[in-house]
Each structure stands twice: as C-alpha cells, then as structure tokens.
Amino acid sequence: MKKILFMTNKTKIYLVNTVLLLITFLSSCFYFLINTSRPSLNVIQTVIDVNIPRLPVFAIPYIAFLPLFWATMVYAFIKNKSFRRLACSVVIINLVAYLVYLFFQTYVPRLPVESNDFFSGLLKFIYTTDQPYNCFPSLHVALSASAATYFMFIKYKMRWLFLAIAILISLSTLFVKQHFILDVLSGAALGVGVTWFLFKLKRPNKLGLL
C-alpha cells in the first residue's frame, strides 16, 4: 500500500512538473510573437553605450544563452531540485518583461555588418533571427541571472561558474549591440529579484506549486 501511495505521489509530482515545464516553454515562445515593430519606439541609449565597441566574438556567448538556459531547466526538471520555484520564476520574469514591452517598447539601432569572417557571420545570424525590439529589460540577462541565482540557492558545486557565465552573457548583449546598459541593469534586477523572492518563500503556496 505504501509503495502504491509513493508511486502515486511521484507520478503527481512528475505530471505537475511536466505541465510547468511546458508552460515555461510556451511563455518563452510568446516572445517571438510580440518581437515586432509598433508605432511608438523608444531608444534608451546612454553615453556609456556610445563608447562600447561592437565585438563580433561575443556572438558566441550571446548565442550560447538559449542552450545553456534550457540545459538548466532540464537539469532542474530531471533532478527535481527546486524545479517548481525556478519554473515559476521564469514564467513571472517573462510576463513582467512582456508587459513592459507592450507599454514601453524599445529599439536598438544597428549598423550593418560588413566583414565576412566567422564571428561576423554569427553576428549577421543574430541580427537576422533576433529583431532589435523589446530590449528593456533584457531577457537574455534576466533569465541568465535567474539561472545563476538558482544554482546559488541549491548550492551547486559549480555555481560560481554559472555566475561567471551569466555575467559573460550579459556583457555579450552589449558587445553585439543588441542591448543598452539600462536593458542589462533592469534585466539583472528582474531576474535576481524574482528568483530570490520565490526561493526565499518558506511556506508552500496553497496550490502546491512551490
């Protein structure tokens, strides 16, 4: 009887986690639906941004963001290590960012890429696949910061490496000229703030999601 009950509880946990993983994925996909130009565009460039050079080599960490982020989600899902808190953090981060995008859409002007070396080719790929809208706050930064905060809370042995990776990805958004400094700062605040808050909650909510 105890074995059957254990299997039932384990199945429920797996089903809830699977649904949360799907919701997380769908919430992330919604970004591509709203990443289009609208009549009112805001450019929040600062003096600092003007003096930041474009370095195509940083296209590598910029592109690496997605596989690294989803590897983190899959790890948390498979190991069932605070997966629900991480998933809820990601969904909330996405929703907050989308609300900002809808009411305050930003735009990052781009210069054409004239070189034909390998890294410039990667930069052209980024410019082709990722539109220059909806930059504040940066989801690249917010979700990287959320993943790094997650590893800090679960005390993962390589947590400092993931913090360094999050910082590198954040810098890459500036050096590929996909984001401005205010995008990065707001993204970091959003990612760390939401994830820290959910992981500091001591009592499970009534729905059992945390």
C-alpha angles and dihedrals in degrees: 000000000000090000091052091048091049091051090048092052091046090051091050091051091049093049094048091047091048091052090048091050090052092048089050091052094047092047089054093048091054088072091073091055094058098036092101134108120271130186096265114058125173126203111202098183118155134198088261091058092052090058097047109102124224109247112185092199088074088068086087098064089038091057092040090063097085099049091043093048094049091044086059091050092049091047092052090046096049095042092039089221106157088316094152093054091049093047093048089048091054094048092049092047091051094048094048091049092048091052090053091047092052095051101029111027116186132200134203114207113223133209117219118263106237102173122088102206122123097266092045087053089055090049090053088051090054092049090049097048102033116055118218094242134097095035102146111104101020111230089196087063098035096053093041089052090048092052092048091049089050092055090048092054095048088046093233110190092236095043094122090056090055090048089054090048091051090052091048092051090048091052091047091061088062098043095050087049093237095123142024127233092259089055090055096046093047091046092052091048092049095047097045094038098053095040094045091050095051094045091050092056106110101191124061113241120247093260091056092233093130 
